[in-house]
Amino acid sequence: MSQVTLEVEGMSCGHCVSAVSGALRSVPGVTLGAIRVGSATVTVEPTVTITQLLDAIADAGYSATVASKPDAN
């Protein structure tokens, strides 16, 4: 498993955090870590791609960029 940190644009309140959390939870193989206004850190199975994470966030109405790439474990 590896950890990914994303900078999430437009996430400015608790409701936004909840929406992004739900979107990331919908991706099989994702374990939520620290999610707060502006950023999300998740642990992902090797089968999860960055694109899947970014697409899930986009589907929730937000945009994100990768702040740190997955560690190779």
N, C-alpha and C positions, 0 to 999 in steps of 0.2 A: 504494500500500500504506500501511497505517496501523498504529500501534502501540497496543496495549491492555495495561494492567496490571490484574491481578486479584488481590484478596486472597482466599486460599483457606483456609477454615476446616477444621480437622481434619488438615491436612497437617503432620505433626510429625516425620517421619523420612525417610531415604533411600528406603525402600519406597514411602512416600506420594508423594514427588517423582516416582518412576518411574511410579506409577499415573496421576498427573495428566498427566505428560508424554505417556504413551501415549494417554490419552483425547484430549488436545488434538491430537496428531499424526493422530488418526483423522478430524479435521475437514478436508475438502479446502480448500486455500487458506490454511492456517495454517503459519507458520514459527516454530519455537520460538526464544525468546530466553533470557533468564535465568529459570530456574525453580529456586526454592529453598524451603525450609520456609516456608510461610505466604504465598508470593506467586508469581505467574507473569507474565512479560511476554512477549507474543507479537506477531508481525507478521502481519497478516491482509490478504488480498485484499479489494477493495471488496465482493465478493459475500458475504463472511462476516458474519453478524450476531452481536451480543453474545449473543443467545438461544442460538445454536448453541454458543458457547463454554461458557456456563453449563450448558446441557443435557449436554454431553459430560462436564463435571466432575461433575455430579450423577449421571450414569450410572456414574461410577467410585466413587461413594459419598461425595463431598465436596460442600460448598456453597461458593459464591464470590460476591463482590460486585465491582463495577467500582471500581477505585481511581483510574484515569484513563481518560478517554474517548479514542476514536481521534482522531488528528490528521488533519486534512483535507489530503491531499497530492495 
